[in-house]
């Protein structure tokens, strides 16, 4: 009996050990799954083959604090298989409240132009935005006091080069020829990268680039403008990367003169490029990159034609805009289906205050979205409405016409 008891005990010990091992392996499998899921591909925009990855970057802020933090990369690919040149497209810097709500920077509408030229486009959401808001803020350069551009520039460079290193691991990207571009602080980033001329970089496009702007408090008079001007006069890399600087007159962040000073300092410091200031837009012209593609696209076409790029133009399918249906007038608020209360209040605001090009989209579950004063208003309104929607969205108003058909 004693022997039998010992045998039962040994079997129980074995089973307990097996259970511990299985549980450990299970936890390890879950951990590996969580780790890989952080880098897994998730498709969002099928036309642009959108996917999201993360890469870790070690950076410091102006207080000498150092951390390793993930940068979110949104990747867009042409609709055909092949190997394509790389474009890294950089976003601007919003207010603190907006940065905290920014899960990933997309620029899906602007990306369509670059995809149509034959690029793979990667849009990094830099550290200090969205899920990394509240960690380090390496872009805080103390602009209105004693700007510390060296720390800021190094942090920007490390994040863009980490993006580039990620691209090198993808067999559909040709990193031997790539272009960097960006808007606002993304334009500043573009110039920063161009000055360092990393391997394979053949061109840089700066849309309304700068830093330290505050249209509410210092309209057309950004903090630290002289600091960047002085920094731009320093000798860049021995290899001069061609640049295109595109600004719009009546930019409430920089004004009309300061961009000229920045560009002249860049040329004085050995840079190569062209500055174009396009006519002013209604309201703040700073956002011309998103609002005025019809003006900047020909300039970029001419610029890229001079670069040593192997590009194959593609045709992307664009949804046709419906014709007016006569169902109602935009101001017939009682005839707008599906949306109520807050949605209807925003629709009234849209009709009375938003200028064309504009579009308003709805669905039968009461979801809605709109876009205005941009060439791609219809596409943007539909795309935003359809995100996480239970039923498909349809355009209700385009410009000054109701285009919706009763379902």
C-alpha positions as CSV (number, residue, x, y, z in Angstrom):
1,X,0.0,0.0,0.0
2,X,2.8,2.3,0.8
3,X,4.4,1.6,-2.5
4,X,1.1,2.2,-4.3
5,X,0.8,5.5,-2.5
6,X,4.3,6.5,-3.5
7,X,3.5,5.6,-7.1
8,X,0.4,7.7,-7.1
9,X,2.4,10.6,-5.6
10,X,5.0,10.3,-8.3
11,X,2.4,10.3,-11.0
12,X,0.8,13.4,-9.5
13,X,4.2,15.1,-9.4
14,X,4.8,14.3,-13.0
15,X,1.4,15.6,-14.0
16,X,2.0,18.8,-12.0
17,X,5.3,19.3,-13.7
18,X,3.8,18.6,-17.1
19,X,1.1,21.2,-16.3
20,X,3.7,23.8,-15.2
21,X,5.6,23.2,-18.5
22,X,2.5,23.4,-20.6
23,X,1.4,26.6,-18.8
24,X,4.9,28.1,-19.3
25,X,4.9,27.2,-23.0
26,X,1.4,28.6,-23.3
27,X,2.4,31.9,-21.6
28,X,5.5,32.0,-23.8
29,X,3.4,31.5,-26.9
30,X,1.0,34.2,-25.9
31,X,4.0,36.6,-25.2
32,X,5.5,35.8,-28.6
33,X,2.1,36.4,-30.1
34,X,1.7,39.8,-28.4
35,X,5.3,40.7,-29.5
36,X,4.7,39.7,-33.1
37,X,1.2,41.3,-33.1
38,X,2.9,44.7,-32.4
39,X,4.6,44.3,-35.7
40,X,1.9,42.4,-37.6
41,X,0.3,43.7,-40.8
42,X,-3.2,45.0,-40.5
43,X,-4.8,46.2,-43.8
44,X,-6.9,49.3,-43.6
45,X,-7.2,50.9,-47.1
46,X,-7.4,48.1,-49.6
47,X,-6.8,50.3,-52.6
48,X,-3.5,51.5,-51.1
49,X,-2.7,48.2,-49.4
50,X,-2.3,50.0,-46.2
51,X,-0.6,48.2,-43.3
52,X,0.9,49.2,-39.9
53,X,4.1,48.2,-38.2
54,X,6.2,49.4,-35.3
55,X,10.0,49.9,-34.9
56,X,11.8,50.7,-31.7
57,X,14.0,53.9,-31.6
58,X,16.3,55.1,-28.9
59,X,16.1,58.9,-28.5
60,X,16.8,61.7,-26.1
61,X,15.1,64.9,-25.2
62,X,16.6,68.3,-24.4
63,X,16.8,67.3,-20.7
64,X,19.1,64.4,-21.6
65,X,16.5,61.8,-20.8
66,X,16.8,58.7,-23.0
67,X,14.3,56.0,-23.8
68,X,13.6,53.3,-26.4
69,X,10.1,53.9,-27.7
70,X,8.2,52.4,-30.7
71,X,7.5,54.5,-33.8
72,X,4.3,53.6,-35.7
73,X,4.8,53.1,-39.4
74,X,1.9,53.3,-41.8
75,X,2.9,51.6,-45.1
76,X,1.2,52.1,-48.5
77,X,2.0,49.9,-51.5
78,X,1.1,50.1,-55.2
79,X,-1.8,47.8,-56.3
80,X,0.6,45.6,-58.3
81,X,3.5,43.4,-57.3
82,X,7.0,44.5,-57.9
83,X,9.9,46.4,-56.3
84,X,9.3,50.2,-55.9
85,X,11.4,53.2,-54.8
86,X,10.7,54.4,-51.3
87,X,9.1,57.7,-50.1
88,X,9.1,58.6,-46.4
89,X,6.4,61.2,-45.8
90,X,6.5,63.2,-42.6
91,X,3.6,64.8,-40.6
92,X,3.5,68.2,-38.9
93,X,3.2,69.1,-35.2
94,X,-0.3,69.7,-33.8
95,X,-1.2,71.1,-30.4
96,X,-0.7,68.9,-27.3
97,X,-4.4,68.0,-27.2
98,X,-4.4,66.9,-30.8
99,X,-1.1,65.0,-30.5
100,X,-2.5,62.9,-27.7
101,X,-5.4,61.8,-29.9
102,X,-3.4,60.9,-33.0
103,X,-3.1,57.1,-33.1
104,X,-1.4,57.0,-36.5
105,X,-0.7,59.6,-39.2
106,X,-2.1,58.5,-42.5
107,X,-2.2,61.2,-45.2
108,X,-4.1,58.6,-47.3
109,X,-5.4,61.1,-49.9
110,X,-2.0,62.8,-50.4
111,X,-0.4,59.3,-50.6
112,X,-2.5,58.4,-53.6
113,X,-0.6,60.9,-55.7
114,X,2.8,59.4,-54.7
115,X,1.5,55.8,-55.1
116,X,0.3,56.7,-58.6
117,X,3.9,57.7,-59.5
118,X,5.2,54.3,-58.5
119,X,6.4,54.8,-54.9
120,X,6.0,52.7,-51.8
121,X,5.1,55.3,-49.1
122,X,5.8,55.0,-45.4
123,X,4.3,57.6,-43.0
124,X,6.0,57.4,-39.6
125,X,4.0,58.6,-36.6
126,X,6.8,60.1,-34.6
127,X,7.5,59.7,-30.9
128,X,5.4,62.1,-28.8
129,X,2.2,61.5,-30.8
130,X,-0.7,59.1,-30.2
131,X,0.2,56.1,-28.1
132,X,3.6,57.6,-27.3
133,X,2.3,60.9,-26.2
134,X,3.3,61.7,-22.7
135,X,6.6,59.8,-22.9
136,X,9.5,61.9,-24.2
137,X,8.9,64.9,-26.4
138,X,12.1,65.1,-28.4
139,X,10.6,67.8,-30.7
140,X,10.2,70.3,-27.8
141,X,13.1,72.5,-28.6
142,X,12.3,75.4,-26.2
143,X,11.6,77.5,-29.4
144,X,10.6,80.7,-27.7
145,X,13.6,80.9,-25.4
146,X,16.9,79.1,-26.2
147,X,16.2,76.6,-29.0
148,X,18.1,73.3,-28.8
149,X,18.0,72.3,-32.4
150,X,20.8,69.7,-32.2
151,X,18.8,67.4,-29.9
152,X,15.7,67.8,-31.9
153,X,17.4,67.2,-35.2
154,X,19.1,64.1,-33.9
155,X,15.8,62.6,-32.7
156,X,14.2,63.3,-36.1
157,X,17.1,61.8,-38.0
158,X,17.1,58.6,-35.8
159,X,13.4,58.0,-36.4
160,X,13.5,58.5,-40.1
161,X,16.6,56.3,-40.4
162,X,14.9,53.6,-38.4
163,X,12.0,53.9,-40.9
164,X,14.6,53.5,-43.7
165,X,16.2,50.5,-42.0
166,X,12.7,48.9,-41.7
167,X,12.2,49.5,-45.4
168,X,15.4,47.7,-46.2
169,X,13.9,44.5,-44.8
170,X,10.9,44.6,-47.2
171,X,11.6,42.9,-50.5
172,X,9.1,45.1,-52.4
173,X,11.0,48.3,-51.5
174,X,14.0,49.6,-53.4
175,X,15.9,51.6,-50.8
176,X,18.8,52.3,-53.2
177,X,16.7,55.2,-54.4
178,X,14.4,57.1,-52.1
179,X,12.8,60.5,-51.5
180,X,11.8,62.2,-48.2
181,X,8.9,64.7,-48.0
182,X,6.9,66.3,-45.3
183,X,4.5,69.1,-44.3
184,X,5.1,71.8,-41.6
185,X,7.5,70.2,-39.0
186,X,7.5,67.3,-41.4
187,X,9.0,69.8,-43.9
188,X,11.6,70.8,-41.4
189,X,12.3,67.1,-40.9
190,X,12.7,66.7,-44.7
191,X,15.3,69.5,-44.8
192,X,17.1,68.1,-41.8
193,X,17.4,64.7,-43.5
194,X,18.5,66.2,-46.8
195,X,21.3,68.1,-45.1
196,X,22.7,64.8,-43.8
197,X,22.3,63.1,-47.2
198,X,22.0,59.4,-46.0
199,X,22.7,56.6,-48.5
200,X,20.2,56.3,-51.4
201,X,18.5,59.6,-50.8
202,X,18.0,61.3,-54.2
203,X,15.5,64.1,-53.4
204,X,13.6,66.0,-50.7
205,X,10.3,67.9,-50.9
206,X,9.5,70.4,-48.2
207,X,5.8,71.5,-47.9
208,X,5.4,74.6,-45.7
209,X,8.3,73.5,-43.5
210,X,9.3,75.2,-40.3
211,X,9.0,75.1,-36.5
212,X,7.9,77.3,-33.6
213,X,4.8,78.6,-35.2
214,X,1.6,79.6,-33.4
215,X,-1.0,81.3,-35.6
216,X,-3.2,82.1,-32.5
217,X,-0.5,83.8,-30.5
218,X,2.2,84.8,-33.0
219,X,0.7,84.9,-36.5
220,X,3.4,84.9,-39.2
221,X,6.0,85.4,-36.5
222,X,7.3,81.9,-35.3
223,X,9.5,81.5,-32.3
224,X,13.0,80.4,-33.1
225,X,12.9,81.4,-36.7
226,X,16.4,82.9,-36.6
227,X,17.8,79.8,-34.9
228,X,16.8,77.6,-37.8
229,X,18.0,80.2,-40.3
230,X,21.4,80.2,-38.6
231,X,21.5,76.4,-38.5
232,X,20.7,76.2,-42.2
233,X,23.8,78.2,-43.1
234,X,26.1,75.4,-41.7
235,X,27.7,73.2,-44.3
236,X,25.7,70.1,-45.0
237,X,27.0,66.7,-46.1
238,X,29.5,66.7,-48.9
239,X,26.8,65.3,-51.2
240,X,24.1,67.9,-51.9
241,X,20.6,66.4,-52.2
242,X,18.2,68.2,-54.6
243,X,15.3,69.9,-52.7
244,X,12.0,71.5,-53.6
245,X,10.5,74.0,-51.1
246,X,6.7,74.6,-51.6
247,X,5.0,77.3,-49.6
248,X,1.8,79.2,-49.9
249,X,1.4,83.0,-49.4
250,X,-0.5,84.0,-46.3
251,X,0.8,81.1,-44.3
252,X,-0.4,82.0,-40.7
253,X,2.5,80.1,-39.2
254,X,5.5,81.6,-41.1
255,X,4.2,84.5,-43.1
256,X,5.6,85.3,-46.6
257,X,9.2,86.5,-45.8
258,X,10.5,84.0,-43.3
259,X,10.4,81.0,-45.7
260,X,12.5,83.0,-48.1
261,X,15.0,83.7,-45.4
262,X,15.2,80.0,-44.5
263,X,15.6,79.0,-48.1
264,X,18.3,81.6,-48.7
265,X,20.2,80.4,-45.6
266,X,20.0,76.8,-46.9
267,X,21.5,77.8,-50.2
268,X,24.2,79.9,-48.5
269,X,25.1,76.8,-46.5
270,X,25.7,74.7,-49.6
271,X,22.3,73.3,-50.2
272,X,20.7,72.9,-53.6
273,X,17.1,73.5,-54.3
274,X,14.2,75.6,-55.6
275,X,11.6,77.7,-53.6
276,X,8.1,78.2,-55.0
277,X,5.5,80.3,-53.2
278,X,2.0,79.6,-54.5
279,X,-1.0,82.0,-54.3
280,X,-2.8,82.3,-51.0
281,X,-5.8,80.1,-50.2
282,X,-8.9,81.0,-48.3
283,X,-8.1,81.0,-44.6
284,X,-4.8,79.7,-43.4
285,X,-2.7,78.8,-46.4
286,X,-0.3,76.7,-44.2
287,X,-2.4,73.6,-45.0
288,X,-1.9,73.8,-48.8
289,X,-0.4,70.3,-48.9
290,X,-3.8,68.8,-48.1
291,X,-6.0,71.4,-49.6
292,X,-4.3,72.4,-52.9
293,X,-2.8,69.3,-54.5
294,X,-3.8,70.5,-58.0
295,X,-1.3,73.3,-57.6
296,X,1.6,71.4,-56.1
297,X,1.4,68.2,-58.1
298,X,2.8,69.7,-61.3
299,X,5.7,71.2,-59.4
300,X,6.5,67.8,-57.9
301,X,6.1,66.1,-61.3
302,X,8.8,68.5,-62.7
303,X,11.1,68.0,-59.7
304,X,11.0,64.2,-59.7
305,X,11.5,64.1,-63.5
306,X,15.0,65.4,-62.8
307,X,15.9,62.9,-60.2
308,X,17.7,59.5,-60.8
309,X,14.5,57.5,-60.1
310,X,13.1,54.5,-61.8
311,X,9.4,55.2,-61.6
312,X,6.5,53.5,-63.3
313,X,3.3,55.5,-63.3
314,X,0.2,53.6,-62.2
315,X,-3.5,54.2,-62.6
316,X,-5.4,54.1,-59.4
317,X,-9.2,53.6,-59.4
318,X,-11.1,56.6,-58.1
319,X,-14.7,56.4,-57.2
320,X,-17.0,58.6,-59.4
321,X,-18.8,61.5,-57.8
322,X,-22.6,61.0,-58.0
323,X,-24.7,63.4,-60.0
324,X,-27.3,65.7,-58.2
325,X,-30.5,63.8,-57.6
326,X,-33.0,66.6,-56.8
327,X,-34.0,64.8,-53.6
328,X,-33.6,68.0,-51.6
329,X,-31.6,71.2,-51.2
330,X,-28.7,71.1,-48.8
331,X,-30.5,73.5,-46.5
332,X,-33.6,71.3,-46.2
333,X,-32.5,70.0,-42.9
334,X,-35.7,68.1,-42.1
335,X,-35.1,65.8,-45.1
336,X,-31.6,64.6,-44.1
337,X,-32.0,60.9,-43.3
338,X,-30.5,58.8,-40.5
339,X,-28.5,61.5,-38.6
340,X,-30.0,63.2,-35.5
341,X,-29.1,65.7,-32.8
342,X,-25.3,66.3,-32.7
343,X,-24.9,64.9,-36.3
344,X,-27.6,67.2,-37.6
345,X,-26.1,70.2,-35.8
346,X,-22.7,69.5,-37.5
347,X,-24.5,69.1,-40.8
348,X,-26.1,72.5,-40.4
349,X,-22.7,73.9,-39.6
350,X,-21.2,72.2,-42.7
351,X,-23.9,73.7,-45.0
352,X,-23.6,77.3,-43.6
353,X,-19.8,77.6,-43.0
354,X,-17.8,75.2,-45.1
355,X,-16.6,76.2,-48.6
356,X,-16.3,74.0,-51.7
357,X,-14.8,71.7,-52.5
358,X,-16.8,70.0,-49.8
359,X,-18.7,66.7,-49.2
360,X,-20.9,65.2,-46.5
361,X,-21.3,61.4,-46.1
362,X,-23.9,59.4,-44.1
363,X,-25.0,55.8,-43.4
364,X,-28.2,54.2,-42.2
365,X,-26.7,53.6,-38.7
366,X,-26.5,57.4,-38.1
367,X,-22.7,57.7,-38.8
368,X,-21.5,60.7,-40.7
369,X,-18.4,62.5,-41.8
370,X,-17.5,65.6,-43.9
371,X,-14.5,67.2,-45.5
372,X,-14.2,70.7,-47.0
373,X,-11.8,73.0,-48.8
374,X,-9.7,70.2,-50.2
375,X,-9.5,68.7,-53.7
376,X,-10.4,65.2,-52.3
377,X,-13.3,66.2,-50.1
378,X,-15.6,63.4,-51.4
379,X,-13.0,60.6,-51.0
380,X,-12.0,61.9,-47.5
381,X,-15.6,62.2,-46.3
382,X,-16.5,58.7,-47.5
383,X,-13.3,57.1,-46.2
384,X,-13.7,58.6,-42.7
385,X,-17.4,57.7,-42.6
386,X,-16.7,54.1,-43.6
387,X,-14.0,53.6,-40.9
388,X,-15.4,51.0,-38.5
389,X,-18.9,51.5,-39.9
390,X,-21.5,48.8,-39.6
391,X,-23.1,49.6,-43.0
392,X,-21.7,51.4,-46.1
393,X,-21.7,55.2,-46.2
394,X,-22.9,57.2,-49.1
395,X,-22.4,60.9,-50.1
396,X,-25.3,63.1,-49.2
397,X,-24.0,66.5,-50.4
398,X,-21.1,67.3,-52.8
399,X,-20.3,71.0,-53.1
400,X,-23.8,72.7,-53.4
401,X,-25.9,69.7,-54.5
402,X,-27.6,66.8,-52.8
403,X,-26.4,63.6,-54.5
404,X,-28.1,61.1,-52.2
405,X,-30.7,58.7,-53.5
406,X,-33.4,57.3,-51.1
407,X,-32.5,53.7,-50.3
